[in-house]
Amino acid sequence: MESLYVAALGIVLFLCLYLGFRTGLRLGMRAARGEAPAPLKSPIRAVKDAIEYNKSKQKAQENADMWAELDSYDGYTEEERKRIKKVN
């Protein structure tokens, strides 16, 4: 049982080492080309950006719904549509 824990811990540590090396190599290659690493966002800024994105997405959906209603407008009321369907 203990050997299973050791094996799992070894796999996790290897993955951490691999991901850290890959990330560091990528940052080093960019620094060699003269590109500065992207600044980290603060958690507050990240939440505000997400809220703003959701609001703009919701507003875009409302506008799309409004235009869809305008495109489907035919000038009839519901009662007139029912009468037309009965005749056909």
C-alpha positions, 0 to 999 in steps of 0.5 A: 500500500505504501509503495502505491503512495510513493508511486503516485507521489513520484508521478505528481512530482515528475509532472510538476517538474515537467510543467515547470521546466516547459513553462520556464523554457517558454518564458526564457525563449520569449525573453531571448527574443525580447518579448516581455512576459504578460503581466499577471491580472489581479483577482479583482481585475479578473472578476471585473473583466468576467462580469463585464464580458458577461454583461456585454454578451447578454446585451449582444443577445438582447440585441440579436433577439430584438433584430430577430423579432423585427425581421419576423414582424408581419403586421398581423395580430395573434387573432388575425393569424389564427383566422388566417390559419383557419381559412387555409 
